[in-house]
Amino acid sequence: MPVSALGALPPTPWSRLPGILTVFTVVVGVGYRLALLAYAAPPTNSDEATMGLAALHIARGEGFPIWFYGQQYMGTLEAYLAAPVFALAGGPSLLGLRLPTLALYALFLVAAWRLTLRLTGDRWFGLLVVALLALGSDRVVKSQLIAGGGYPEMNAAAVALALLAVDLAAGRPEWRLARWAGWGFLAGLLLWVDPLALPYVVATGAVLVAFRWRELRGAPGALLGTAAVLGAAPMLVHSLLSGRSPLDPVLAAGGANATADWADRLHGGLLLGPPLGMGFCDPGRCAGWQLWWALALPVLLATAGVTAWRALRRPAVTAWRPADSASTTGAAGDGARRADTRVSAAMRLVLVLAAVATLAAYTVSSAAGLTPVESSRYLFGLLVSLPALLWPLWTAAQRALLGRAADRRAVVGPTADRHALVGPAGDRRGPWWTVTGSVALAVLVATVGTAAHATWRAAQIVPATRAAEARHADLVTTLRQLGVRHVRAGYWTCNRLTFASAEHVVCAVVDDTLRPGFDRYPAYGRAVQRSPAPAWVAPADSPLAARLDEQSRAAPGSLELVAVDGWRIYLPR
């Protein structure tokens, strides 16, 4: 008798193991990032400090910005999340700014696990997905923890959209109106916070329209629309008042006004971008052997898309996975419900399509050709599609490891996928499937191994990051002791210095020729301009320091040099 006919069997130690390991993995992933925050890693910068200054102004009631200072895109949600932390802590800090992003990462990890179970019903596969997301290369950890705008909340919200869409499309009865409202609000919020998430908003919305279009014609549709307007209200109000489309500055930031050679775009978008953006590279670079993921990704996208499409065309199956299923055992007494197989297949398909759209949009942008290493963060959202990308590999690897016995189980992932990949029980397909499964297993092992190596490499630079932060703290202390309140410095120094000093030191931006630069918060530039004798600050051995040294030699006695480890302060006489 098949297991599905027996109902839920009593839990066993084996059935509890994947749940226990998943909880442990979540704790390790969050704990690893908490340890990074304790060591002031990943390294901060002036853009993150700009968000911190917005949070400081909100906490003090001095301003309530809609957009990241100095631009008209990328909402300031992170500043509003950090403002209560600053208020409770009595002042700003880098740790206080990043605690909300750490919480968003934890929500992303848990939501990704729940989504994986909804799509596949396989708790061991859910553990694999969580383990990969718990690892963190330098580029991925930066996107997850640095409060620079858009990225920390993007993946958490996108996974939540997919999870809500699956439950709604599958007809889950509990809290339906709340789920409709939640989906709409998150969709609108994402459009305000970071338009990079648009492919996932459209993709998950398409599943809702395809399966629940009749329901959307009634009260749920009105509720969803109202909640979406509420979530996007800051963006909509600003667009109405300014008369500008919110997409214009986004296109400009993506390089629409710049030019890059198509060979450079293809190299950055298809070869460097995927392994960097998805967490398979060393800090700031990709070794040649790590580029294998760029070659594997198109194959995974095609395979995942085809298998999801084939599963979508098969009859729907809705079932409860028994708690002690041989493949996907769960917690005691807990049956992990798998959504309607057609809904699951549709969601996997649109997640693949959203990944393709994200990759294509990045590749055609000039940013991929001009700044491929730094702009690879635009592909951070591809991690949302990870369960859909790896599911065909997992099922094929199961075939290689477990052989025909896996086919005799009642359910090992969605029924439609089992037929699409390995055929019905007892089907003899020869050595081809053994070879395919062995290759799939090798790719899974290589994926985990490459991500783990990138995580190890990222951990190696943490001491240097902590030392650099300590030197910056010494700079702030020295400026306070000298009584300096107004300084001029480069872009990547200014707002970081102002935030670290809680605006005790106010900085105006200059370029390497001492000309005024881009002040994201113009009030700082005006305050420095009014100062009778502002100081100068520059990193040691920087072009700005060299220019100031040259000026000091040309006019002896005009500037007094105060050297701090890694920094140079120039006091006017």
C-alpha positions in Angstrom: 0.0 0.0 0.0 1.4 3.4 -0.9 2.4 5.7 1.9 -0.2 8.3 0.8 -3.0 5.8 1.5 -1.9 5.3 5.0 -2.3 8.9 6.1 0.2 10.6 8.5 2.3 8.0 10.3 3.7 8.5 13.8 6.8 10.8 13.7 10.2 9.2 14.0 13.6 10.7 14.8 14.4 10.5 11.1 11.2 12.5 10.3 12.2 15.3 12.6 15.8 15.5 11.3 15.3 17.9 8.3 13.3 20.3 10.5 15.9 20.3 13.2 18.7 20.8 10.7 16.8 23.6 9.0 16.4 25.5 12.3 20.1 25.0 13.1 21.0 26.3 9.6 18.8 29.4 10.0 20.5 30.1 13.4 23.9 29.6 11.9 23.1 31.9 8.9 21.7 34.7 11.1 24.5 34.2 13.7 27.2 34.4 11.1 25.8 37.8 9.9 25.4 39.0 13.5 29.1 38.2 14.1 29.9 40.2 10.9 28.0 43.2 12.3 29.8 42.9 15.6 33.1 43.3 13.6 31.8 46.2 11.6 31.6 44.0 8.5 30.9 44.3 5.6 32.7 47.6 5.2 30.4 50.7 5.3 30.6 53.6 2.9 29.1 57.1 2.4 26.0 55.8 0.6 25.1 53.7 3.6 25.9 56.7 5.8 23.5 58.7 3.7 20.7 56.3 4.6 21.8 56.5 8.3 21.6 60.3 8.2 18.1 60.0 6.8 17.2 57.7 9.7 18.8 60.2 12.1 16.7 63.0 10.7 13.5 60.9 11.0 14.3 59.9 14.6 14.8 63.6 15.5 11.7 64.7 13.6 13.8 66.9 11.4 12.7 65.4 8.1 10.8 62.6 6.5 12.5 61.9 3.1 10.7 59.9 0.4 13.8 59.1 -1.7 17.4 58.4 -1.0 19.0 61.9 -0.5 20.3 63.4 -3.8 18.1 61.4 -6.2 14.5 60.7 -7.0 14.4 56.9 -6.9 15.0 54.2 -4.3 12.8 54.7 -1.3 14.0 55.2 2.2 12.3 52.3 3.9 15.6 51.2 5.6 15.8 54.7 7.2 12.3 54.4 8.6 13.1 51.0 10.0 16.3 52.2 11.6 14.9 55.4 13.1 13.2 53.7 16.0 16.4 51.9 16.8 18.3 55.2 16.9 15.6 56.7 19.1 15.7 53.9 21.6 19.5 53.8 21.6 19.9 57.5 22.1 21.8 58.1 18.9 23.0 56.7 15.6 25.4 53.8 15.1 26.4 51.5 12.3 25.1 48.5 14.3 21.7 50.2 14.9 21.4 51.0 11.2 22.0 47.4 10.2 19.9 45.5 12.8 16.8 46.0 10.7 18.6 44.6 7.6 19.6 41.6 9.7 16.0 41.0 10.6 15.0 41.3 7.0 17.5 38.6 6.1 16.1 36.3 8.8 12.6 36.8 7.4 13.9 36.1 3.9 15.5 32.8 5.0 12.4 31.6 6.8 10.1 32.7 3.9 12.4 31.0 1.3 12.1 27.8 3.3 8.3 28.0 3.4 8.1 28.8 -0.3 10.3 25.8 -1.1 8.0 23.5 0.8 5.0 25.0 -0.9 6.5 24.4 -4.3 8.1 21.0 -3.8 6.9 19.5 -0.5 10.4 18.2 0.0 11.9 19.1 3.4 15.4 17.9 2.6 15.4 20.1 -0.5 14.2 22.9 1.6 17.2 22.3 3.9 19.5 22.5 0.9 18.0 25.9 -0.2 18.3 27.3 3.3 21.9 26.1 3.6 22.8 27.8 0.3 21.1 31.0 1.4 22.8 30.8 4.8 26.2 31.0 3.1 27.3 34.5 2.1 30.0 35.8 -0.2 31.3 39.3 0.1 29.0 40.6 -2.6 25.9 38.8 -1.2 26.5 39.8 2.4 26.9 43.4 1.3 23.5 43.4 -0.4 21.9 41.7 2.6 23.3 43.8 5.4 24.4 47.2 4.1 21.6 49.7 4.4 22.4 51.4 1.2 18.9 51.3 -0.2 16.7 48.7 -1.8 18.6 45.5 -1.6 18.1 44.1 2.0 14.3 44.3 1.8 13.9 43.4 -1.9 14.5 39.6 -1.6 12.5 39.2 1.6 9.5 41.0 0.0 9.8 39.2 -3.3 9.8 35.8 -1.6 6.8 36.9 0.5 5.0 37.9 -2.7 5.6 34.4 -4.2 4.5 32.7 -1.0 1.3 34.7 -0.7 0.6 34.2 -4.4 1.0 30.4 -4.1 -1.4 30.2 -1.1 -4.0 32.4 -2.8 -3.8 30.7 -6.2 -4.1 27.3 -4.5 -7.2 28.3 -2.7 -5.9 28.2 0.8 -8.9 29.4 2.9 -7.3 30.9 6.0 -7.0 34.7 6.1 -7.6 35.2 2.4 -8.5 38.9 2.5 -5.5 39.6 4.6 -3.3 37.7 2.1 -4.8 39.7 -0.8 -4.1 43.0 1.1 -0.6 41.8 2.0 0.3 40.9 -1.5 -0.9 44.3 -2.8 0.9 46.3 -0.1 4.2 44.5 -0.6 3.9 44.9 -4.4 3.4 48.6 -4.1 6.1 48.9 -1.4 8.6 47.2 -3.7 7.9 49.5 -6.5 8.7 52.5 -4.3 11.7 50.9 -2.6 13.5 49.3 -5.6 12.2 48.9 -9.1 14.7 46.0 -9.6 12.0 43.8 -8.1 9.5 44.6 -10.8 10.0 41.2 -12.7 9.1 39.3 -9.5 6.1 41.6 -8.8 4.8 41.0 -12.4 5.6 37.2 -12.2 3.8 36.5 -9.0 0.9 38.7 -10.0 0.6 36.7 -13.2 0.0 33.6 -11.2 -2.8 35.3 -9.3 -4.4 36.5 -12.5 -4.1 33.1 -14.1 -5.7 31.1 -11.3 -7.9 33.6 -9.4 -9.0 36.1 -12.1 -12.7 35.6 -11.1 -11.9 36.3 -7.5 -10.0 39.4 -8.5 -13.1 40.8 -10.1 -14.7 41.2 -6.7 -13.8 42.6 -3.3 -10.3 40.9 -3.2 -9.3 42.7 -6.3 -10.4 46.1 -4.9 -8.6 45.3 -1.7 -5.4 44.3 -3.5 -5.5 47.5 -5.6 -6.1 49.8 -2.6 -3.3 48.1 -0.6 -0.9 48.5 -3.6 -1.7 52.2 -3.9 -1.0 52.5 -0.1 2.3 50.7 -0.4 3.4 52.8 -3.4 1.9 56.1 -2.0 5.2 57.9 -1.4 6.3 57.3 -5.0 2.9 58.1 -6.4 2.5 61.3 -4.4 5.9 62.5 -5.5 5.3 61.7 -9.1 2.0 63.6 -9.1 3.6 66.6 -7.4 6.7 66.7 -9.5 5.2 65.6 -12.8 8.0 63.2 -13.4 7.9 59.5 -14.1 9.7 57.5 -11.4 11.3 55.3 -14.1 13.3 58.2 -15.6 16.0 58.4 -12.9 16.1 54.6 -12.6 17.0 54.3 -16.3 19.6 57.1 -15.9 21.1 55.2 -13.0 21.2 52.0 -15.0 23.4 53.7 -17.6 20.7 54.7 -20.1 22.6 58.0 -20.6 26.0 56.3 -20.9 27.5 54.1 -23.5 29.2 50.7 -23.2 30.4 48.3 -25.9 28.1 45.4 -26.4 31.0 43.0 -25.9 31.6 44.5 -22.5 27.9 44.3 -21.7 27.7 40.7 -22.6 30.9 39.9 -20.6 29.7 41.7 -17.5 26.1 40.7 -17.8 26.4 37.0 -18.7 29.8 36.0 -17.5 30.8 38.1 -14.5 27.4 39.2 -13.2 25.7 35.9 -12.3 28.5 34.3 -10.2 29.3 37.7 -8.5 25.7 38.6 -7.8 24.6 35.2 -6.6 27.4 34.6 -4.2 30.0 32.4 -5.9 33.0 34.7 -6.1 35.8 36.1 -4.0 35.7 39.6 -2.6 35.9 42.1 -5.5 36.8 39.5 -8.2 35.9 36.2 -9.7 38.6 33.6 -10.2 38.4 31.8 -13.5 37.2 28.5 -12.0 34.3 30.3 -10.2 32.9 31.4 -13.6 31.5 27.9 -14.1 28.3 29.1 -12.6 27.8 31.6 -15.5 27.9 28.6 -17.9 25.6 26.5 -15.8 23.0 29.1 -15.2 21.5 29.2 -18.7 21.2 25.4 -18.7 19.5 25.5 -15.3 17.1 28.2 -16.4 16.2 26.2 -19.6 15.8 22.9 -17.7 13.8 24.5 -14.9 11.6 26.2 -17.4 10.9 23.1 -19.4 10.2 20.9 -16.5 7.9 23.5 -14.9 6.0 23.9 -18.2 5.6 20.1 -18.6 4.3 19.9 -15.0 1.9 22.8 -15.6 0.3 20.9 -18.5 -0.5 17.8 -16.4 -3.7 17.4 -14.4 -3.7 19.1 -11.0 -3.0 17.1 -7.9 -3.5 18.4 -4.4 -2.3 16.3 -1.5 -0.9 16.2 2.0 2.6 14.9 2.3 2.7 12.4 5.3 5.0 13.6 8.1 7.3 10.6 7.7 7.5 10.4 4.0 10.8 8.7 3.1 12.0 11.7 1.1 10.6 14.7 2.8 10.2 14.0 6.5 9.0 16.8 8.7 8.4 17.8 12.3 6.4 15.6 14.6 2.7 15.6 13.8 3.2 18.2 11.0 2.0 17.4 7.5 3.7 19.8 5.1 1.0 20.6 2.7 2.0 20.9 -0.9 0.1 23.4 -3.0 -1.9 22.3 -6.1 0.8 20.9 -8.4 -0.3 23.2 -11.3 0.0 26.2 -9.1 3.5 25.0 -7.9 4.6 24.4 -11.5 3.2 27.8 -12.6 5.1 29.6 -9.7 8.3 27.8 -10.6 7.9 28.8 -14.2 7.3 32.4 -13.5 10.3 32.5 -11.1 12.4 31.2 -13.9 11.0 33.9 -16.3 11.5 36.6 -13.7 15.2 35.5 -13.4 15.5 35.6 -17.2 14.0 39.1 -17.3 16.3 40.3 -14.6 19.4 38.9 -16.3 18.3 40.3 -19.7 17.6 43.8 -18.3 21.0 43.9 -16.6 22.9 42.7 -19.6 21.4 45.3 -21.9 22.2 48.1 -19.4 25.4 50.0 -19.8 26.2 49.3 -16.1 27.0 45.7 -17.0 29.7 46.9 -19.3 31.0 49.9 -17.4 31.1 48.7 -13.8 30.4 44.9 -13.8 31.9 44.1 -10.4 30.0 46.7 -8.4 26.8 46.7 -10.5 26.5 42.9 -10.2 24.4 43.6 -7.1 21.6 44.3 -9.6 21.4 40.5 -9.9 20.9 39.9 -6.2 17.2 39.2 -6.8 18.1 36.0 -8.7 18.4 34.3 -5.3 14.6 34.4 -5.1 14.5 31.9 -8.0 16.9 29.5 -6.4 14.3 26.9 -5.4 12.9 26.8 -9.0 16.4 26.6 -10.5 17.7 23.7 -8.3 14.6 21.6 -8.1 15.3 19.7 -11.4 18.8 19.0 -10.2 17.5 17.7 -6.9 15.0 15.3 -8.4 17.6 14.0 -10.9 20.2 13.6 -8.2 17.6 11.6 -6.1 17.2 9.3 -9.0 21.0 8.7 -9.1 21.3 8.2 -5.4 18.1 6.2 -4.7 17.5 4.4 -8.0 14.2 2.9 -8.8 13.2 2.8 -5.1 12.6 6.5 -5.3 10.1 6.0 -8.0 8.1 3.6 -5.8 7.5 6.2 -3.2 4.1 7.8 -3.2 5.4 11.3 -3.4 8.9 12.6 -3.8 8.2 16.2 -4.7 5.3 17.2 -7.0 3.8 14.3 -8.8 3.9 16.1 -12.1 7.6 16.7 -11.8 8.3 13.1 -10.9 6.7 12.0 -14.2 8.4 14.8 -16.1 11.9 14.0 -14.9 12.2 10.3 -14.2 9.0 8.7 -15.4 6.4 6.7 -13.6 7.3 4.0 -11.1 8.9 1.0 -12.7 9.8 2.7 -15.9 13.2 1.4 -17.1 15.0 4.3 -18.8 18.5 2.7 -18.9 21.9 4.2 -18.0 21.0 7.7 -19.4 19.1 8.6 -16.2 21.9 7.4 -14.1 24.4 9.6 -15.9 22.0 12.6 -15.8 21.5 12.1 -12.1 25.2 11.8 -11.5 25.8 15.0 -13.3 23.0 16.7 -11.4 24.5 15.5 -8.1 27.9 16.9 -9.2 26.4 20.3 -10.0 24.7 20.5 -6.6 27.9 19.6 -4.8 29.8 22.1 -6.9 27.2 24.8 -6.1 27.4 24.3 -2.4 31.2 24.0 -2.5 31.7 27.1 -4.5 29.4 29.1 -2.3 31.1 27.8 0.8 34.5 28.8 -0.6 33.3 32.3 -1.4 31.9 32.6 2.2 35.3 31.5 3.6 37.1 34.1 1.4 34.7 36.8 2.6 35.4 35.9 6.3 39.1 36.3 5.7 38.8 40.0 5.0 36.8 40.7 8.2 39.9 41.6 10.4 41.0 44.2 7.8 37.5 45.6 7.7 37.4 45.9 11.5 40.9 47.6 11.5 39.8 50.1 8.9 36.7 50.9 10.9 38.8 51.4 14.0 41.0 53.9 12.1 38.0 55.8 11.0 36.8 56.0 14.6 40.2 57.4 15.6 39.7 60.0 12.8 36.3 61.1 14.3 37.8 61.2 17.8 40.7 63.3 16.7 38.4 65.8 14.9 36.3 66.1 18.0 39.4 66.7 20.2 40.6 69.4 17.7 37.3 71.1 17.9 36.7 70.8 14.1 33.1 71.2 13.2 33.3 71.8 9.4 35.4 69.9 6.9 35.8 69.4 3.2 36.5 65.9 1.8 35.8 63.4 -1.0 32.5 61.9 -1.7 33.3 58.5 -0.1 34.5 60.3 3.0 32.0 63.0 3.6 28.7 61.5 4.7 30.4 58.6 6.4 32.2 61.1 8.6 29.1 63.1 9.2 27.1 60.0 10.2 29.9 58.6 12.4 30.0 61.9 14.3 26.2 62.2 14.6 26.5 65.5 12.6 29.0 66.9 15.1 31.3 67.2 12.1 29.6 68.4 9.0 31.3 67.7 5.6 31.0 69.2 2.1 32.1 67.2 -0.9 35.0 68.2 -3.1 36.7 66.4 -6.0 40.4 65.7 -6.4 41.0 69.2 -7.8 39.4 70.8 -4.7 36.3 71.9 -6.7 32.9 71.5 -5.1 31.4 68.0 -5.6 28.1 66.3 -5.2 26.5 66.9 -1.8 23.6 64.5 -1.4 22.3 66.7 1.5 22.9 70.3 0.3 22.4 71.7 3.7 25.8 70.3 4.7 27.5 72.1 1.8 25.9 75.4 2.7 26.9 75.0 6.4 30.6 74.4 5.4 30.5 77.3 3.0 29.4 79.6 5.8 32.3 78.4 8.0 35.2 80.8 8.1 37.9 78.2 8.1 36.8 74.6 7.4 39.4 71.8 7.6 40.3 69.3 4.9 40.2 65.5 5.4 41.6 62.9 3.0 42.7 59.3 3.1 46.4 58.9 3.2 48.0 58.3 -0.2 44.9 59.4 -2.0 44.8 61.9 -5.0 43.1 64.4 -2.8 45.8 64.2 -0.1 48.5 64.6 -2.8 46.7 67.7 -4.1 46.5 69.2 -0.6 50.2 68.4 0.0 51.1 70.2 -3.2 49.0 73.2 -2.1 50.7 73.2 1.3 54.2 73.2 -0.4 53.2 76.0 -2.7 52.0 78.1 0.3 54.2 77.1 3.3 52.4 77.6 6.6 48.9 77.8 5.1 47.9 74.4 6.3 48.8 72.5 9.4 48.9 68.7 8.9 47.6 66.3 11.6 48.3 62.7 10.7 46.0 59.9 11.9 46.6 56.3 11.0 45.3 56.0 7.4 44.0 59.6 7.3 45.3 63.2 6.9 43.7 66.3 8.4 44.6 69.7 7.1 43.9 72.6 9.4 43.9 76.1 7.9 46.0 78.7 9.7 
